[in-house]
Amino acid sequence: CLCYLPTLALFASPADDKTAAFVHLRIEGSKQTIFEGRILTRGHIVSTPSGGAHECNGLNNHTNPRPGPTPTTALDDASHVANFTFDG
């Protein structure tokens, strides 16, 4: 399924790994909610069907001083937990 993302809210809270965070994530599709729940995420490589592997760690080519989770890594982690696909 190709997921649409009109709503993506991240609310971070501390986790054991300083580069990880629990977030509340809600993903809305065109006709239904695809995922809603709490997910642990951290920066990692995200692979997409149309674009290969992408480093998603929040550094933004070292503009930010520390790596961390991003909305894309939260989406990717949720896709593995809830067994849905996305591409972008």
Secondary structure by P-SEA (a helix, b strand, c coil): ccccccbbbbbbcccccccbbbbbbbbbcccccccbbbbbbccccccccccccccccccccccccbbbbcaaaaaaaaaaaacccccc
